Amino acid sequence: MYSRTPPMLFPDRLRLPLDFDPDRLARDLAVAEGSGWIGHFVRQTYEGEWDVIPLRAPVGARRPAAMVLISPMAEHFEDTQVLAACPYFREVLRCFQTTLRAVRLMRLAPGSVIKEHVDQLLDVEDGAVRLHIPVITNSGVDFRINGSRVEMAPGTAWYIGVGNPHSVVNRGPTDRVHLVIDAVLNAWLAELLETAERAAIVG
């Protein structure tokens, strides 16, 4: 299990000084979609269609529920066969010089809603952070954290403080798909967050 760290104060969202190729992200998404989407199992947190494709999952997890409903206490993760078929996703993940835990593609279909909620044990004081890289999105996606909207363009990279209340509504005509990375907070990642904050790359 990752260890708790001394308190570190960051904004509830930061755009990171990393950018990725939206076209190459979309090409790998098309490959990954061939494996099929898994419906998110926690129905009380959303309305409509909210689906997942695991790219890193707990070691030995094979059943869809075990790959999607991940315990915060899980310690050991491995790449899935889907990630093996997606060279650009692997290249993107290698940019993050820290231990990666769960990595998933997460799709919110048009007209769908992720209700306001908080995620436990996934913030800097817990020694973990959640990162988002939009793969495809549209102007009708309304992502809010602490009631304030965050607009994230394809290929950008973001720290999102999911220990704060957040929600998503897709009012647009197309899917919204993010590459969602749960990463261990080490010195490299802390410095990346500090660099982003100093540069005021805030949405």
N, C-alpha and C positions, 0 to 999 in steps of 0.2 A: 504493500500500500504506500502511496506517496505520503510524505510527511507534511505536517502543518508547518507553515512558515510564519515569521514575524509579520504583524499587520503591515500591509502595503496599500496605500490609497491610490486608486486610479479612477478616472471617470467610468461611468457605466457602459460606455462604448468608446472604442478607439479605432480609427482606421490605421492599419499597420503600413509601414513603408515597404510593402511587397505588392507586386502586381503580376498577374498571370494572364496568359493568352486566352481570351474567351472562346475563340474558334477551336482551339485544341481541347479546352475543357469540354465544349459541346460535343466534339468528336468522341472523346472517351465516354461521355455520358451515353451517347448512342450505343456504344459497345456494352456498357454496363446494363443498360435497360433490357438487353437480350436475356439477362438472368431472371427478369421479372421483379416487380416491386412487391414488398411485404407490407401489408397494412399495419399501421401502428396499433398496438394492442390496448393502449390506455384510452378507451373510447370517451371517458368522461372529460378528457382535456381538449377535445376538438369536435368539430362538426364538419361533415363532408368527407373529403379524401385526403389523408395524410399518410404518406408511404415512405418506406425506407429500403435502401440497398446497402447492406453492410460491406465495408471495404477492409476494416479491421474489427475483429470480434474476439471475445474471450477464447483462450486456448481450448480447443476441443468442442466448442459450441457448434452444433450442427442443426438443431431444430430452430425454426424461425423465431420462436418466442425467446429462446436463449440468446439469439444473436441481436435481438432488438431491445428486449427488456434487460438492460445491463445493470447489475448491482454496482453501486458506488464502491463496494468493497472488493470488486474484482481486481486482481493484480496483474495477471499475465494475458497479453493479447497477441494475436497473430494476424497476418494478412490473409484475406480470403482469396478464393480462386478468381473472383471477379476483379479484384485489384491486380492480380497477376496479368490480366488481359488488357489493362489500361495503362500504357506506358507514361502518358503525361500526368495522370494522377499520381503515379509513383514518383515522378520527377518533382511535382509540387510538394509532396510530403517530405522528400529529402531536404527541402529548403528549411524545414523546421528542425533545428539542431537540439532536439530534446526527445524524451520518451513520449511516444504517441500511444494513447489508449484506444478508445473506440473512435473509428472514423466511418462516417456514413454519408451517403447521398440521401437527402431528405426532400421529398416532393410534396408541395401543397397545391392541390388542383384548383382550378378556377371556382370561385364561389365558396371556398372552404375557409374555415376559421380555426386557428389555434387559440384557445381561450387564455386569458391572462393567468399566469402561474409563475412559480419560482422553481428553480432546480437546485436540489440540495447537494452539498459537497462538491460543487463545481465552480469555485471562485478562488481568487488569489489567496485568501486566508486559509484555504483548505489545501493549498499547494497544487491546485489544478486550474486550468482555464479552458474555456470553450471558444473556439475560433470558427468563423464563418467565411467561406469563399463562395459568393454567388456564381452559379454556373449559367442558369437562365432565369430571367425575371421579367417583370413588366411594370409600367408606371402605376398600375392599380394595386400593387402589393403595399400594404400598410403594416410595417413592422414597428412596434412601439416598445420602448423600455422606459419604465417610470413615467409613462404617459406621453413621452416625447418620441416623435417619429424619427426613424433612422432609414435613410435611403442608401442602398448598397448596390453599386453597379456590378455587372458581370466582370469577373477577373480581379476585383479588389479583395483585400483581406482585412478582416475585422476581429478584434477582441470584443466579445459581448459579455457583460457581467450578468450572467443568467441567475445569480442569486438575488437579483432585483426582479420585480414584477415585469413580465413582458408578454406580448401577444402578437399574433400575425393574422391579417385578413388578406385574402387574395381576391380582389374585386376585378382583376383583369381577365383577359380572354385566354391566357396561356398558363401553363404550369409555372410554378416558382420552384426551382431546385437549387439547394445549397449543398456544398461540400462542407460538412460539419465535423470539426476535429476537436477531440478532447485531449489536451496535452498536459504533461507534468510541468509545473513551473520550476524551471531551473535558472541558473544565472544568465544563460543566453536569452531565454524568453523574457525574463524580467528586464534585461537591458533593452530588448526590442520594444517592450511596452513603454519603458521610460523614454526611449527615442521618439516613439509616436506621440507621447504626451508632450514632450518638449517642442516638437514640431507643430503642435496644435492641429494634428490631422484628425479632427473630431467632426463627426457627422451631425 
